[in-house]
Amino acid sequence: MPRKISIYVLLLVTLGVFLNHFSVSQKENGWLLLVDGREVDAIGMAQEKWGKLTRSCKSVTQVPISSQMHSDIQKLIQAYSPPHSESAHIVRLLATRNWALAAVEFKELLPAVVLIDQSNGPARIIPNAIWSGETHPWLAGPVIRRYLASKAPQAPLELLDCYDPP
């Protein structure tokens, strides 16, 4: 077989194998890569990697459990929608300027991410900026960050960018 034809045959076989194992699927939240029938959030993976390379978390601090701020925000969340919110336990609390972002677990509710504004007086939960639910098959980080940014555009972008789901 001539060399030129061999290269074309090799390319066609490679393309056939690739198309046999990989495809794409569009769902309501975006595109997914299908690898042997398994859904993979390739766009989310790329966003996650790019975000980690470009974000600056110098002004964002993790609030220690022993701090008064941690205690106050936990009480605020526990009082938000009783009785289920009373079991709230903050897993991670980030803060920058007059804003905080809490990753919260509950006994009977799905985990949540809560955005808190402390800029105008006492701390208050931004009602629309609460994420709770599943993100599967999409990666949680990009989905949650995009949701919170759309619901609270006034929130510091570095706070949202520096949130990594537990």
C-alpha atoms as one frame of an Amber mdcrd trajectory, in Angstrom:
protein
   0.000   0.000   0.000   1.451   3.419  -0.873   2.513   5.584   2.093   0.033
   8.390   1.278  -2.922   5.986   1.329  -1.664   4.422   4.574  -1.711   7.817
   6.280  -5.295   8.460   5.126  -6.406   5.020   6.312  -4.711   5.610   9.678
  -6.448   8.983  10.041  -9.852   7.472   9.180  -9.390   4.588  11.624  -8.278
   7.028  14.362 -11.293   9.261  13.689 -13.610   6.216  13.744 -12.235   5.023
  17.089 -12.505   8.562  18.512 -16.122   8.977  17.362 -16.964   5.522  18.717
 -15.895   6.528  22.245 -16.601  10.281  22.368 -19.644  12.400  21.603 -21.368
  15.502  22.941 -24.778  16.033  24.458 -26.718  19.215  25.132 -28.814  19.426
  28.281 -30.699  22.361  29.800 -27.602  23.637  31.670 -25.172  23.308  28.766
 -22.988  20.859  26.898 -21.549  17.609  28.223 -18.892  15.360  26.760 -19.948
  11.709  26.586 -17.043   9.306  27.075 -18.233   5.749  26.472 -21.713   6.875
  27.535 -20.533   8.550  30.753 -21.305  12.291  31.068 -18.291  14.523  31.709
 -18.416  18.287  32.287 -15.396  19.160  30.136 -16.314  22.859  29.991 -16.647
  22.960  33.787 -13.278  21.244  34.155 -11.677  23.865  31.909 -13.409  26.705
  33.822 -12.231  25.225  37.120  -8.597  24.968  35.956  -8.640  28.454  34.412
 -10.228  29.917  37.564  -7.574  28.405  39.812  -4.834  29.814  37.567  -6.235
  33.340  37.314  -7.988  34.067  40.613  -6.481  36.176  43.363  -7.519  35.199
  46.874  -5.225  37.590  48.766  -8.123  39.646  50.104 -10.280  36.604  50.956
  -9.841  35.006  54.363 -11.163  31.815  55.855 -12.964  32.770  59.057 -11.932
  30.566  62.009 -14.600  28.614  63.885 -13.577  30.280  67.144 -14.298  33.809
  65.862 -17.277  35.946  66.820 -18.067  36.492  63.138 -18.369  32.726  62.582
 -20.693  32.402  65.566 -22.850  35.368  64.509 -23.246  34.125  60.935 -24.098
  30.608  62.096 -26.847  32.041  64.331 -28.087  34.179  61.427 -28.352  31.130
  59.165 -29.974  29.005  61.882 -32.664  31.664  62.341 -33.279  32.170  58.605
 -36.045  29.590  57.983 -36.772  27.479  61.037 -37.277  24.711  61.958 -34.985
  23.025  59.386 -32.401  25.819  59.387 -31.866  25.428  63.135 -29.563  22.458
  62.476 -27.247  24.566  60.271 -23.556  23.862  60.655 -21.040  26.004  58.758
 -18.494  23.810  56.996 -16.508  26.695  55.525 -16.785  30.457  55.901 -14.964
  32.896  53.619 -14.967  36.673  53.990 -13.715  39.734  52.185 -14.521  43.379
  52.806 -18.082  43.401  54.175 -19.183  40.152  52.551 -19.134  36.520  53.607
 -19.874  33.229  51.899 -20.817  30.189  53.971 -20.916  26.543  52.951 -23.543
  25.042  55.246 -24.768  21.539  56.074 -28.089  20.620  57.672 -29.564  17.487
  59.236 -32.624  17.329  56.984 -31.849  19.698  54.100 -29.402  19.522  51.223
 -26.134  21.408  51.752 -26.269  25.094  50.848 -24.020  27.994  49.963 -25.193
  31.269  51.481 -24.076  34.793  50.579 -24.112  37.343  53.421 -23.879  41.130
  53.086 -22.585  43.064  56.090 -22.030  46.417  54.368 -25.191  48.268  55.437
 -25.585  47.643  59.137 -26.179  44.173  60.574 -25.355  41.069  58.573 -28.122
  39.909  56.277 -28.546  36.897  54.026 -29.142  37.819  50.390 -32.429  35.894
  49.852 -31.963  35.104  46.161 -28.275  34.256  46.540 -28.611  30.902  48.270
 -27.551  27.793  46.391 -28.926  24.443  47.458 -29.253  21.357  45.376 -27.441
  18.927  43.140 -25.264  19.919  40.214 -24.510  16.443  38.842 -23.305  15.813
  36.159 -21.859  19.342  36.080 -18.994  20.286  38.393 -20.356  22.079  41.446
 -17.876  24.970  41.647 -18.557  26.678  38.307 -22.323  26.138  38.562 -22.579
  27.560  42.090 -20.279  30.534  41.369 -22.212  31.421  38.192 -25.553  31.143
  40.028 -24.463  33.345  42.963 -22.898  35.943  40.643 -26.149  36.158  38.651
 -28.270  36.574  41.796 -25.960  39.046  43.579 -23.914  40.972  40.999 -22.902
  43.442  43.722 -20.995  40.713  45.623 -17.189  40.834  45.388 -16.109  38.645
  42.481 -12.961  37.499  44.303 -15.112  36.045  47.111 -17.111  33.971  44.634
 -14.011  33.015  42.618 -12.211  31.753  45.728 -15.049  29.465  46.821 -14.284
  25.795  46.271 -17.025  23.334  47.236 -16.078  21.088  50.176
